[in-house]
């Protein structure tokens, strides 16, 4: 197997629907070839749009942080959360959240987290 190739886990539609029902916080939408919902994803440390997509050989899950326009009250990313992640050594997640909150690039995200830490 090529080290640069990652094999995505493929599951059945029933498994995808069961996982979605267990994780969903809001906006569960089910169609013939897509299952989409909003959930809190611990690996991302925040609210995400989760989507199972039907492919020829099974269903595959994709996850992304919610865009600013997709967040509801209570789903905002507080600076305190970013600071806490960075202070606990989880710099990558802190930068990811900063970038999602402020809609900036990677360098701006790194500089922004450093600035939050300096002013904390």
KOLFIVO-99463 format. One record per residue: x, y, z of N, C-alpha, C, O, CB in turn; residue number from 1. Coordinates in Angstrom, 2 decimals. Glycine has a CB too. Example, Ala and Ser with C-alpha at 12.3 -4.5 7.8 and 13.67 -1.06 7.14 Angstrom:
KOLFIVO-99463
+---------+---------+---------+---------+---------+---------+---------+---------+---------+---------+---------+---------+---------+---------+---------+-----+
!     nxx !     nyy !     nzz !    caxx !    cayy !    cazz !     cxx !     cyy !     czz !     oxx !     oyy !     ozz !    cbxx !    cbyy !    cbzz !   i !
+---------+---------+---------+---------+---------+---------+---------+---------+---------+---------+---------+---------+---------+---------+---------+-----+
!   13.19 !   -5.69 !    7.80 !   12.30 !   -4.50 !    7.80 !   13.20 !   -3.30 !    7.80 !   14.24 !   -3.32 !    8.46 !   11.31 !   -4.47 !    9.05 !   1 !
!   12.85 !   -2.25 !    7.08 !   13.67 !   -1.06 !    7.14 !   12.90 !    0.03 !    7.87 !   13.41 !    1.14 !    8.04 !   14.08 !   -0.60 !    5.72 !   2 !
+---------+---------+---------+---------+---------+---------+---------+---------+---------+---------+---------+---------+---------+---------+---------+-----+
end
This chain:
KOLFIVO-99463
+---------+---------+---------+---------+---------+---------+---------+---------+---------+---------+---------+---------+---------+---------+---------+-----+
!     nxx !     nyy !     nzz !    caxx !    cayy !    cazz !     cxx !     cyy !     czz !     oxx !     oyy !     ozz !    cbxx !    cbyy !    cbzz !   i !
+---------+---------+---------+---------+---------+---------+---------+---------+---------+---------+---------+---------+---------+---------+---------+-----+
!    0.85 !   -1.19 !    0.00 !    0.00 !    0.00 !    0.00 !    0.88 !    1.24 !    0.00 !    1.88 !    1.30 !    0.72 !   -0.96 !    0.01 !    1.22 !   1 !
!    0.52 !    2.21 !   -0.78 !    1.25 !    3.47 !   -0.88 !    1.05 !    4.28 !    0.39 !   -0.09 !    4.47 !    0.83 !    0.80 !    4.27 !   -2.13 !   2 !
!    2.14 !    4.77 !    0.99 !    2.06 !    5.53 !    2.23 !    1.33 !    6.86 !    2.08 !    0.84 !    7.41 !    3.07 !    3.45 !    5.78 !    2.75 !   3 !
!    1.24 !    7.39 !    0.86 !    0.58 !    8.66 !    0.62 !   -0.93 !    8.50 !    0.40 !   -1.64 !    9.49 !    0.20 !    1.20 !    9.35 !   -0.56 !   4 !
!   -1.42 !    7.27 !    0.42 !   -2.82 !    7.01 !    0.15 !   -3.53 !    6.62 !    1.44 !   -3.09 !    5.73 !    2.15 !   -2.99 !    5.90 !   -0.91 !   5 !
!   -4.62 !    7.31 !    1.72 !   -5.40 !    7.01 !    2.91 !   -6.71 !    6.38 !    2.47 !   -7.45 !    6.97 !    1.69 !   -5.65 !    8.27 !    3.77 !   6 !
!   -7.00 !    5.21 !    2.97 !   -8.24 !    4.51 !    2.64 !   -9.35 !    4.96 !    3.58 !   -9.25 !    4.77 !    4.79 !   -8.05 !    2.97 !    2.71 !   7 !
!  -10.40 !    5.54 !    3.04 !  -11.53 !    5.97 !    3.83 !  -12.39 !    4.76 !    4.17 !  -12.58 !    3.86 !    3.34 !  -12.36 !    7.03 !    3.09 !   8 !
!  -12.89 !    4.75 !    5.39 !  -13.78 !    3.67 !    5.79 !  -15.12 !    3.84 !    5.08 !  -15.74 !    4.91 !    5.12 !  -13.96 !    3.66 !    7.33 !   9 !
!  -15.56 !    2.77 !    4.45 !  -16.87 !    2.78 !    3.80 !  -17.84 !    1.97 !    4.65 !  -17.52 !    0.88 !    5.13 !  -16.78 !    2.22 !    2.35 !  10 !
!  -19.02 !    2.53 !    4.82 !  -20.02 !    1.87 !    5.63 !  -21.33 !    1.78 !    4.86 !  -21.45 !    2.35 !    3.77 !  -20.22 !    2.60 !    6.97 !  11 !
!  -22.30 !    1.09 !    5.42 !  -23.60 !    0.98 !    4.77 !  -24.45 !    2.22 !    5.07 !  -24.12 !    3.00 !    5.96 !  -24.35 !   -0.30 !    5.23 !  12 !
!  -25.51 !    2.40 !    4.32 !  -26.42 !    3.52 !    4.55 !  -27.04 !    3.41 !    5.94 !  -27.21 !    4.42 !    6.63 !  -27.52 !    3.55 !    3.47 !  13 !
!  -27.37 !    2.23 !    6.35 !  -27.96 !    2.02 !    7.67 !  -26.98 !    2.42 !    8.77 !  -27.37 !    3.04 !    9.76 !  -28.39 !    0.56 !    7.84 !  14 !
!  -25.71 !    2.05 !    8.62 !  -24.69 !    2.44 !    9.60 !  -24.52 !    3.95 !    9.63 !  -24.42 !    4.55 !   10.70 !  -23.34 !    1.76 !    9.28 !  15 !
!  -24.48 !    4.57 !    8.45 !  -24.34 !    6.04 !    8.37 !  -25.51 !    6.72 !    9.07 !  -25.32 !    7.67 !    9.82 !  -24.25 !    6.50 !    6.90 !  16 !
!  -26.71 !    6.24 !    8.82 !  -27.90 !    6.84 !    9.43 !  -27.88 !    6.66 !   10.95 !  -28.25 !    7.57 !   11.69 !  -29.17 !    6.23 !    8.84 !  17 !
!  -27.46 !    5.49 !   11.41 !  -27.38 !    5.23 !   12.85 !  -26.36 !    6.15 !   13.53 !  -26.64 !    6.69 !   14.60 !  -27.00 !    3.76 !   13.10 !  18 !
!  -25.21 !    6.34 !   12.91 !  -24.18 !    7.24 !   13.45 !  -24.71 !    8.67 !   13.48 !  -24.56 !    9.38 !   14.47 !  -22.87 !    7.16 !   12.61 !  19 !
!  -25.34 !    9.09 !   12.39 !  -25.89 !   10.45 !   12.32 !  -26.92 !   10.69 !   13.42 !  -26.90 !   11.73 !   14.07 !  -26.52 !   10.70 !   10.94 !  20 !
!  -27.79 !    9.75 !   13.62 !  -28.82 !    9.89 !   14.66 !  -28.21 !    9.96 !   16.05 !  -28.76 !   10.62 !   16.94 !  -29.81 !    8.74 !   14.59 !  21 !
!  -27.10 !    9.28 !   16.25 !  -26.44 !    9.30 !   17.56 !  -25.68 !   10.62 !   17.79 !  -25.55 !   11.06 !   18.93 !  -25.47 !    8.11 !   17.68 !  22 !
!  -25.18 !   11.23 !   16.73 !  -24.34 !   12.43 !   16.86 !  -25.08 !   13.75 !   16.68 !  -24.63 !   14.78 !   17.19 !  -23.23 !   12.37 !   15.87 !  23 !
!  -26.19 !   13.75 !   15.98 !  -26.85 !   14.98 !   15.54 !  -27.26 !   15.88 !   16.71 !  -27.81 !   15.42 !   17.71 !  -28.06 !   14.64 !   14.72 !  24 !
!  -26.99 !   17.17 !   16.56 !  -27.51 !   18.19 !   17.48 !  -28.64 !   18.96 !   16.82 !  -29.58 !   19.39 !   17.49 !  -26.39 !   19.15 !   17.91 !  25 !
!  -28.53 !   19.14 !   15.50 !  -29.57 !   19.87 !   14.77 !  -29.42 !   19.64 !   13.27 !  -28.39 !   19.17 !   12.79 !  -29.50 !   21.39 !   15.09 !  26 !
!  -30.46 !   19.99 !   12.56 !  -30.49 !   20.05 !   11.10 !  -30.17 !   18.72 !   10.40 !  -29.39 !   18.71 !    9.45 !  -29.53 !   21.08 !   10.63 !  27 !
!  -30.74 !   17.63 !   10.85 !  -30.55 !   16.35 !   10.17 !  -31.33 !   16.36 !    8.87 !  -32.55 !   16.54 !    8.85 !  -31.00 !   15.16 !   11.07 !  28 !
!  -30.61 !   16.16 !    7.77 !  -31.23 !   16.10 !    6.44 !  -30.79 !   14.80 !    5.79 !  -29.60 !   14.52 !    5.69 !  -30.84 !   17.34 !    5.55 !  29 !
!  -31.75 !   14.02 !    5.35 !  -31.46 !   12.72 !    4.74 !  -32.04 !   12.70 !    3.34 !  -33.22 !   12.97 !    3.13 !  -32.04 !   11.56 !    5.59 !  30 !
!  -31.19 !   12.37 !    2.37 !  -31.65 !   12.21 !    0.99 !  -31.15 !   10.86 !    0.49 !  -30.56 !   10.08 !    1.25 !  -31.15 !   13.39 !    0.08 !  31 !
!  -31.38 !   10.59 !   -0.75 !  -30.99 !    9.30 !   -1.33 !  -29.47 !    9.09 !   -1.30 !  -29.01 !    7.97 !   -1.11 !  -31.49 !    9.20 !   -2.76 !  32 !
!  -28.70 !   10.17 !   -1.48 !  -27.25 !   10.00 !   -1.56 !  -26.45 !   10.84 !   -0.57 !  -25.23 !   10.92 !   -0.67 !  -26.80 !   10.32 !   -2.93 !  33 !
!  -27.14 !   11.48 !    0.40 !  -26.46 !   12.31 !    1.39 !  -27.20 !   12.27 !    2.73 !  -28.43 !   12.29 !    2.78 !  -26.32 !   13.75 !    0.89 !  34 !
!  -26.42 !   12.23 !    3.81 !  -26.96 !   12.42 !    5.15 !  -26.13 !   13.54 !    5.76 !  -24.92 !   13.41 !    5.90 !  -26.90 !   11.08 !    6.03 !  35 !
!  -26.79 !   14.65 !    6.12 !  -26.08 !   15.84 !    6.58 !  -26.68 !   16.32 !    7.90 !  -27.89 !   16.27 !    8.10 !  -26.15 !   16.97 !    5.52 !  36 !
!  -25.79 !   16.79 !    8.81 !  -26.26 !   17.26 !   10.11 !  -25.16 !   18.07 !   10.80 !  -24.00 !   18.05 !   10.38 !  -26.70 !   16.07 !   11.01 !  37 !
!  -25.55 !   18.77 !   11.87 !  -24.60 !   19.52 !   12.69 !  -24.39 !   18.75 !   13.99 !  -25.35 !   18.28 !   14.60 !  -25.10 !   20.97 !   12.96 !  38 !
!  -23.12 !   18.63 !   14.39 !  -22.77 !   17.92 !   15.63 !  -21.54 !   18.57 !   16.25 !  -20.79 !   19.29 !   15.58 !  -22.52 !   16.41 !   15.35 !  39 !
!  -21.34 !   18.30 !   17.54 !  -20.08 !   18.69 !   18.18 !  -19.11 !   17.54 !   17.94 !  -19.40 !   16.39 !   18.28 !  -20.27 !   18.98 !   19.73 !  40 !
!  -17.96 !   17.85 !   17.34 !  -16.99 !   16.82 !   16.99 !  -15.75 !   17.00 !   17.87 !  -15.00 !   17.96 !   17.69 !  -16.61 !   16.88 !   15.48 !  41 !
!  -15.54 !   16.09 !   18.82 !  -14.41 !   16.23 !   19.75 !  -13.05 !   16.36 !   19.07 !  -12.20 !   17.11 !   19.55 !  -14.37 !   15.05 !   20.68 !  42 !
!  -12.84 !   15.66 !   17.97 !  -11.56 !   15.75 !   17.26 !  -11.30 !   17.15 !   16.70 !  -10.15 !   17.55 !   16.55 !  -11.51 !   14.73 !   16.12 !  43 !
!  -12.35 !   17.87 !   16.41 !  -12.23 !   19.24 !   15.90 !  -12.40 !   20.26 !   17.01 !  -12.17 !   21.46 !   16.80 !  -13.25 !   19.49 !   14.81 !  44 !
!  -12.80 !   19.80 !   18.17 !  -12.98 !   20.66 !   19.34 !  -14.09 !   21.69 !   19.17 !  -14.12 !   22.69 !   19.87 !  -11.69 !   21.36 !   19.65 !  45 !
!  -15.01 !   21.43 !   18.20 !  -16.09 !   22.38 !   18.04 !  -17.21 !   21.83 !   17.18 !  -17.18 !   20.68 !   16.75 !  -15.58 !   23.65 !   17.46 !  46 !
!  -18.21 !   22.69 !   16.93 !  -19.37 !   22.31 !   16.13 !  -18.99 !   22.22 !   14.66 !  -18.27 !   23.06 !   14.13 !  -20.52 !   23.31 !   16.33 !  47 !
!  -19.48 !   21.17 !   14.02 !  -19.12 !   20.90 !   12.64 !  -20.33 !   20.48 !   11.81 !  -21.34 !   20.01 !   12.34 !  -18.05 !   19.83 !   12.57 !  48 !
!  -20.19 !   20.67 !   10.51 !  -21.14 !   20.11 !    9.57 !  -20.60 !   18.74 !    9.21 !  -19.49 !   18.62 !    8.67 !  -21.34 !   21.03 !    8.30 !  49 !
!  -21.36 !   17.72 !    9.49 !  -20.98 !   16.34 !    9.19 !  -21.83 !   15.87 !    8.03 !  -23.01 !   16.19 !    7.93 !  -21.15 !   15.40 !   10.44 !  50 !
!  -21.21 !   15.09 !    7.16 !  -21.93 !   14.65 !    5.97 !  -21.46 !   13.26 !    5.58 !  -20.27 !   13.00 !    5.44 !  -21.73 !   15.64 !    4.81 !  51 !
!  -22.41 !   12.37 !    5.41 !  -22.14 !   11.06 !    4.81 !  -22.55 !   11.15 !    3.36 !  -23.65 !   11.59 !    3.04 !  -22.90 !    9.90 !    5.56 !  52 !
!  -21.66 !   10.74 !    2.48 !  -21.90 !   10.83 !    1.04 !  -21.85 !    9.43 !    0.45 !  -20.94 !    8.65 !    0.73 !  -20.85 !   11.76 !    0.36 !  53 !
!  -22.82 !    9.12 !   -0.37 !  -22.88 !    7.82 !   -1.02 !  -21.89 !    7.77 !   -2.18 !  -21.89 !    8.62 !   -3.06 !  -24.31 !    7.53 !   -1.53 !  54 !
!  -21.04 !    6.76 !   -2.15 !  -20.13 !    6.50 !   -3.26 !  -20.45 !    5.11 !   -3.79 !  -21.28 !    4.40 !   -3.22 !  -18.62 !    6.61 !   -2.81 !  55 !
!  -19.81 !    4.71 !   -4.86 !  -20.11 !    3.42 !   -5.48 !  -19.94 !    2.24 !   -4.54 !  -20.70 !    1.27 !   -4.60 !  -19.23 !    3.22 !   -6.69 !  56 !
!  -18.94 !    2.32 !   -3.66 !  -18.63 !    1.17 !   -2.81 !  -18.98 !    1.41 !   -1.33 !  -18.44 !    0.71 !   -0.47 !  -17.17 !    0.83 !   -2.93 !  57 !
!  -19.85 !    2.35 !   -1.04 !  -20.28 !    2.58 !    0.34 !  -20.43 !    4.06 !    0.65 !  -20.30 !    4.91 !   -0.23 !  -19.29 !    1.95 !    1.31 !  58 !
!  -20.70 !    4.34 !    1.91 !  -20.89 !    5.72 !    2.39 !  -19.65 !    6.19 !    3.11 !  -19.07 !    5.44 !    3.90 !  -22.12 !    5.81 !    3.32 !  59 !
!  -19.23 !    7.44 !    2.85 !  -18.01 !    8.02 !    3.42 !  -18.40 !    9.29 !    4.17 !  -19.26 !   10.05 !    3.72 !  -16.96 !    8.34 !    2.31 !  60 !
!  -17.76 !    9.51 !    5.33 !  -18.06 !   10.68 !    6.15 !  -17.06 !   11.79 !    5.90 !  -15.85 !   11.55 !    5.81 !  -18.07 !   10.30 !    7.64 !  61 !
!  -17.56 !   13.02 !    5.79 !  -16.70 !   14.19 !    5.74 !  -17.14 !   15.15 !    6.84 !  -18.31 !   15.17 !    7.22 !  -16.75 !   14.89 !    4.33 !  62 !
!  -16.19 !   15.93 !    7.35 !  -16.45 !   16.84 !    8.46 !  -15.74 !   18.15 !    8.19 !  -14.60 !   18.16 !    7.74 !  -16.00 !   16.22 !    9.82 !  63 !
!  -16.42 !   19.27 !    8.48 !  -15.76 !   20.57 !    8.44 !  -16.38 !   21.46 !    9.52 !  -17.54 !   21.28 !    9.90 !  -15.89 !   21.24 !    7.04 !  64 !
!  -15.59 !   22.41 !   10.01 !  -16.11 !   23.37 !   10.97 !  -17.23 !   24.19 !   10.33 !  -17.22 !   24.43 !    9.12 !  -14.99 !   24.30 !   11.49 !  65 !
!  -18.18 !   24.59 !   11.13 !  -19.25 !   25.45 !   10.63 !  -18.69 !   26.79 !   10.18 !  -17.81 !   27.35 !   10.83 !  -20.34 !   25.64 !   11.70 !  66 !
!  -19.22 !   27.29 !    9.10 !  -18.87 !   28.65 !    8.68 !  -19.56 !   29.63 !    9.61 !  -20.53 !   29.29 !   10.28 !  -19.29 !   28.91 !    7.19 !  67 !
!  -19.05 !   30.83 !    9.65 !  -19.60 !   31.88 !   10.51 !  -21.11 !   32.03 !   10.28 !  -21.87 !   32.17 !   11.24 !  -18.89 !   33.21 !   10.26 !  68 !
!  -21.52 !   32.02 !    9.05 !  -22.93 !   32.21 !    8.71 !  -23.80 !   31.01 !    9.10 !  -25.03 !   31.14 !    9.15 !  -23.08 !   32.49 !    7.22 !  69 !
!  -23.21 !   29.88 !    9.36 !  -23.96 !   28.67 !    9.70 !  -24.14 !   28.48 !   11.21 !  -24.93 !   27.64 !   11.64 !  -23.26 !   27.46 !    9.13 !  70 !
!  -23.41 !   29.24 !   12.00 !  -23.47 !   29.07 !   13.45 !  -24.71 !   29.72 !   14.04 !  -25.14 !   30.79 !   13.60 !  -22.21 !   29.65 !   14.11 !  71 !
!  -25.27 !   29.06 !   15.04 !  -26.39 !   29.61 !   15.79 !  -25.88 !   30.18 !   17.10 !  -24.72 !   30.00 !   17.46 !  -27.47 !   28.52 !   16.04 !  72 !
!  -26.75 !   30.86 !   17.81 !  -26.39 !   31.37 !   19.14 !  -25.92 !   30.20 !   19.99 !  -26.55 !   29.14 !   20.02 !  -27.60 !   32.11 !   19.81 !  73 !
!  -24.82 !   30.39 !   20.69 !  -24.24 !   29.33 !   21.51 !  -23.19 !   28.51 !   20.79 !  -22.47 !   27.73 !   21.41 !  -25.32 !   28.44 !   22.01 !  74 !
!  -23.11 !   28.67 !   19.47 !  -22.12 !   27.93 !   18.69 !  -20.95 !   28.82 !   18.25 !  -20.10 !   28.41 !   17.46 !  -22.77 !   27.30 !   17.46 !  75 !
!  -20.93 !   30.05 !   18.77 !  -19.83 !   30.94 !   18.45 !  -18.55 !   30.37 !   19.08 !  -18.60 !   29.58 !   20.02 !  -20.11 !   32.40 !   18.96 !  76 !
!  -17.42 !   30.79 !   18.54 !  -16.13 !   30.34 !   19.06 !  -15.58 !   31.45 !   19.95 !  -15.12 !   32.47 !   19.44 !  -15.13 !   29.99 !   17.90 !  77 !
!  -15.61 !   31.28 !   21.27 !  -15.09 !   32.32 !   22.16 !  -13.56 !   32.30 !   22.19 !  -12.93 !   31.24 !   22.12 !  -15.65 !   32.15 !   23.58 !  78 !
!  -12.97 !   33.49 !   22.30 !  -11.51 !   33.57 !   22.39 !  -10.99 !   32.77 !   23.58 !   -9.91 !   32.19 !   23.51 !  -11.06 !   35.03 !   22.51 !  79 !
!  -11.76 !   32.72 !   24.67 !  -11.33 !   31.94 !   25.84 !  -11.12 !   30.47 !   25.49 !  -10.22 !   29.82 !   26.03 !  -12.36 !   32.06 !   26.96 !  80 !
!  -11.95 !   29.94 !   24.60 !  -11.81 !   28.54 !   24.16 !  -10.52 !   28.36 !   23.38 !   -9.80 !   27.38 !   23.57 !  -13.03 !   28.10 !   23.30 !  81 !
!  -10.22 !   29.30 !   22.52 !   -8.99 !   29.25 !   21.72 !   -7.77 !   29.33 !   22.64 !   -6.82 !   28.57 !   22.48 !   -8.95 !   30.41 !   20.68 !  82 !
!   -7.81 !   30.24 !   23.60 !   -6.70 !   30.41 !   24.55 !   -6.50 !   29.13 !   25.37 !   -5.37 !   28.68 !   25.55 !   -6.96 !   31.61 !   25.49 !  83 !
!   -7.60 !   28.56 !   25.86 !   -7.50 !   27.34 !   26.67 !   -6.87 !   26.19 !   25.88 !   -6.05 !   25.45 !   26.41 !   -8.88 !   26.92 !   27.18 !  84 !
!   -7.26 !   26.05 !   24.63 !   -6.67 !   25.01 !   23.79 !   -5.17 !   25.23 !   23.61 !   -4.38 !   24.31 !   23.74 !   -7.36 !   24.96 !   22.42 !  85 !
!   -4.80 !   26.46 !   23.30 !   -3.39 !   26.78 !   23.08 !   -2.58 !   26.56 !   24.36 !   -1.48 !   26.01 !   24.31 !   -3.24 !   28.23 !   22.60 !  86 !
!   -3.12 !   27.00 !   25.49 !   -2.40 !   26.85 !   26.76 !   -2.26 !   25.38 !   27.17 !   -1.32 !   25.03 !   27.88 !   -3.11 !   27.62 !   27.86 !  87 !
!   -3.18 !   24.54 !   26.72 !   -3.09 !   23.11 !   27.05 !   -2.18 !   22.36 !   26.09 !   -2.02 !   21.15 !   26.19 !   -4.48 !   22.48 !   27.03 !  88 !
!   -1.57 !   23.10 !   25.15 !   -0.64 !   22.47 !   24.21 !   -1.27 !   22.05 !   22.90 !   -0.59 !   21.49 !   22.03 !   -0.01 !   21.29 !   24.85 !  89 !
!   -2.54 !   22.31 !   22.74 !   -3.23 !   21.91 !   21.52 !   -3.27 !   23.10 !   20.55 !   -4.33 !   23.62 !   20.21 !   -4.68 !   21.42 !   21.84 !  90 !
!   -2.09 !   23.51 !   20.11 !   -1.92 !   24.69 !   19.26 !   -2.63 !   24.52 !   17.91 !   -3.26 !   25.45 !   17.42 !   -0.43 !   24.96 !   19.02 !  91 !
!   -2.54 !   23.33 !   17.33 !   -3.17 !   23.09 !   16.02 !   -4.68 !   23.35 !   16.09 !   -5.23 !   24.04 !   15.23 !   -2.89 !   21.64 !   15.53 !  92 !
!   -5.34 !   22.81 !   17.11 !   -6.78 !   23.04 !   17.26 !   -7.07 !   24.50 !   17.54 !   -8.07 !   25.03 !   17.05 !   -7.35 !   22.17 !   18.37 !  93 !
!   -6.23 !   25.15 !   18.32 !   -6.42 !   26.58 !   18.61 !   -6.34 !   27.39 !   17.32 !   -7.18 !   28.27 !   17.09 !   -5.36 !   27.08 !   19.63 !  94 !
!   -5.36 !   27.10 !   16.49 !   -5.22 !   27.82 !   15.21 !   -6.41 !   27.51 !   14.30 !   -6.93 !   28.40 !   13.64 !   -3.89 !   27.43 !   14.51 !  95 !
!   -6.84 !   26.25 !   14.27 !   -7.98 !   25.86 !   13.44 !   -9.23 !   26.66 !   13.86 !   -9.96 !   27.17 !   13.00 !   -8.25 !   24.34 !   13.57 !  96 !
!   -9.47 !   26.76 !   15.17 !  -10.64 !   27.50 !   15.64 !  -10.50 !   29.00 !   15.37 !  -11.47 !   29.65 !   14.97 !  -10.84 !   27.27 !   17.13 !  97 !
!   -9.30 !   29.55 !   15.58 !   -9.08 !   30.97 !   15.30 !   -9.37 !   31.27 !   13.83 !  -10.04 !   32.25 !   13.50 !   -7.62 !   31.38 !   15.65 !  98 !
!   -8.87 !   30.40 !   12.95 !   -9.09 !   30.60 !   11.51 !  -10.56 !   30.53 !   11.16 !  -11.05 !   31.31 !   10.34 !   -8.31 !   29.56 !   10.72 !  99 !
!  -11.28 !   29.60 !   11.80 !  -12.71 !   29.47 !   11.53 !  -13.47 !   30.69 !   12.06 !  -14.40 !   31.18 !   11.41 !  -13.27 !   28.19 !   12.17 ! 100 !
!  -13.09 !   31.17 !   13.23 !  -13.78 !   32.31 !   13.83 !  -13.55 !   33.60 !   13.02 !  -14.50 !   34.34 !   12.76 !  -13.31 !   32.51 !   15.27 ! 101 !
!  -12.32 !   33.85 !   12.64 !  -11.97 !   35.12 !   12.01 !  -11.83 !   35.04 !   10.49 !  -11.53 !   36.04 !    9.84 !  -10.70 !   35.63 !   12.59 ! 102 !
!  -12.03 !   33.84 !    9.92 !  -11.96 !   33.66 !    8.47 !  -10.63 !   34.17 !    7.90 !  -10.61 !   34.98 !    6.97 !  -13.13 !   34.39 !    7.79 ! 103 !
!   -9.53 !   33.67 !    8.47 !   -8.19 !   34.07 !    8.03 !   -7.40 !   32.85 !    7.59 !   -7.82 !   31.71 !    7.78 !   -7.45 !   34.81 !    9.16 ! 104 !
!   -6.25 !   33.11 !    7.00 !   -5.36 !   32.06 !    6.53 !   -4.54 !   31.47 !    7.67 !   -4.67 !   31.85 !    8.83 !   -4.45 !   32.59 !    5.45 ! 105 !
!   -3.69 !   30.53 !    7.30 !   -2.89 !   29.80 !    8.29 !   -1.92 !   30.72 !    9.04 !   -1.85 !   30.66 !   10.26 !   -2.11 !   28.70 !    7.61 ! 106 !
!   -1.18 !   31.55 !    8.33 !   -0.22 !   32.45 !    8.99 !   -0.93 !   33.42 !    9.92 !   -0.50 !   33.65 !   11.05 !    0.60 !   33.22 !    7.96 ! 107 !
!   -2.03 !   34.00 !    9.44 !   -2.79 !   34.93 !   10.27 !   -3.36 !   34.23 !   11.50 !   -3.44 !   34.81 !   12.58 !   -3.93 !   35.58 !    9.46 ! 108 !
!   -3.75 !   32.95 !   11.33 !   -4.25 !   32.17 !   12.45 !   -3.19 !   31.92 !   13.50 !   -3.45 !   32.02 !   14.70 !   -4.80 !   30.86 !   11.95 ! 109 !
!   -2.00 !   31.60 !   13.06 !   -0.87 !   31.36 !   13.98 !   -0.53 !   32.64 !   14.75 !   -0.36 !   32.62 !   15.97 !    0.38 !   30.84 !   13.21 ! 110 !
!   -0.42 !   33.74 !   14.02 !   -0.10 !   35.03 !   14.63 !   -1.23 !   35.44 !   15.58 !   -0.96 !   35.97 !   16.66 !    0.12 !   36.11 !   13.54 ! 111 !
!   -2.47 !   35.21 !   15.19 !   -3.60 !   35.56 !   16.03 !   -3.62 !   34.79 !   17.34 !   -3.90 !   35.37 !   18.39 !   -4.88 !   35.32 !   15.29 ! 112 !
!   -3.33 !   33.50 !   17.29 !   -3.29 !   32.69 !   18.52 !   -2.14 !   33.16 !   19.41 !   -2.30 !   33.26 !   20.62 !   -3.12 !   31.17 !   18.18 ! 113 !
!   -1.01 !   33.46 !   18.82 !    0.13 !   33.97 !   19.60 !   -0.25 !   35.28 !   20.28 !    0.11 !   35.50 !   21.43 !    1.37 !   34.17 !   18.70 ! 114 !
!   -0.96 !   36.14 !   19.58 !   -1.39 !   37.42 !   20.15 !   -2.38 !   37.20 !   21.29 !   -2.29 !   37.87 !   22.31 !   -2.02 !   38.30 !   19.07 ! 115 !
!   -3.33 !   36.28 !   21.12 !   -4.26 !   35.98 !   22.22 !   -3.53 !   35.47 !   23.45 !   -3.86 !   35.84 !   24.57 !   -5.30 !   34.95 !   21.77 ! 116 !
!   -2.53 !   34.62 !   23.23 !   -1.77 !   34.09 !   24.36 !   -0.98 !   35.18 !   25.08 !   -0.89 !   35.20 !   26.31 !   -0.82 !   33.00 !   23.88 ! 117 !
!   -0.42 !   36.08 !   24.29 !    0.37 !   37.17 !   24.88 !   -0.50 !   38.08 !   25.74 !   -0.06 !   38.59 !   26.77 !    1.06 !   37.98 !   23.78 ! 118 !
!   -1.74 !   38.29 !   25.29 !   -2.65 !   39.19 !   26.00 !   -3.51 !   38.50 !   27.06 !   -4.32 !   39.14 !   27.73 !   -3.54 !   39.87 !   25.02 ! 119 !
!   -3.33 !   37.19 !   27.19 !   -4.17 !   36.43 !   28.16 !   -3.73 !   36.66 !   29.57 !   -4.31 !   36.11 !   30.51 !   -4.13 !   34.93 !   27.87 ! 120 !
+---------+---------+---------+---------+---------+---------+---------+---------+---------+---------+---------+---------+---------+---------+---------+-----+
end
